[in-house]
């Protein structure tokens, strides 16, 4: 079973005030950040950090970073 879908249930989306209970891109970024850190994946770490930073600042993350996180466990 795909770890990403098992934990989050759905792929991440940009934080646009979607339905309650849907995982935010920041939640997915934290999950991917932990995995990327364990694997030593510097590019994924950087993308995760950018998504987390932009989410904390109330901005939208780059689509390329969101795509990397979305498909990280594929």
Residue pairs with C-beta under 8 A, 6 or more apart in sequence:
2 73
2 74
3 35
3 73
4 11
4 28
4 31
4 32
4 72
4 73
4 74
5 11
5 73
7 31
8 23
8 27
8 28
8 31
9 23
10 22
10 23
11 28
11 70
12 23
12 24
12 25
12 27
12 28
12 29
12 66
12 69
12 70
13 22
13 25
13 66
14 25
14 60
14 61
14 66
15 24
15 25
15 26
15 55
15 60
16 60
24 55
25 51
25 55
25 61
25 66
25 69
26 51
26 52
26 55
26 56
28 51
28 69
28 70
29 47
29 48
29 51
29 52
29 55
29 61
29 69
30 48
30 52
32 44
32 48
32 68
32 69
32 72
32 73
33 44
33 45
33 48
33 49
33 52
35 41
35 44
35 72
35 73
36 44
36 45
36 48
36 72
37 45
43 68
44 68
44 69
44 72
47 64
47 65
47 68
47 69
48 65
48 69
50 61
50 62
50 65
51 61
51 65
51 66
51 69
54 60
54 61
54 62
55 61
